[in-house]
Amino acid sequence: MAEIIRQHQTSRMSRIVMHGQTVYLCGQVGTRGDSITGQTEEMLAKVDSLLEEAGTDRHHILQAIVWLSDMADFDAMNAVWDAWVPEGHAPARACGEAKLASAELKVEVIVTAALPS
């Protein structure tokens, strides 16, 4: 059985969990109070950083789950998302509306990626 590696662990969660050839990231958000565009850009920059630390990148994302505090922000979030996702490497993705941890948060993403062979 493959070892489970947990990085940046607290009593509540790990920011990165690796099992076999799969990388799981905890939910990522941007700066509270920023615009949806700013929060999405920062959130995706954090994803890039964590994926790099784990030994992979956005070309290897398998799945993304996006939560918006208001679906009215869907188009603005997608404008940033579409520019960020490498052409030909779009992951399986779901997007829904949810009450996030803080009223100032507009978007959160949960990412699962593969390690390169």
Buried (B, 14 or more C-beta within 10 A) or exposed (E): EEEEEBEEEEEEEBBBBBEEEBBBBBBBBBEEEBEBBBBBBBBBEBBEEBBEBBEBBBBBBEEBBBBBBEEEBBEBBBEBBEEBBEEEEEBEBEBEEEEBEEEBBBBBBBBBBBBEE
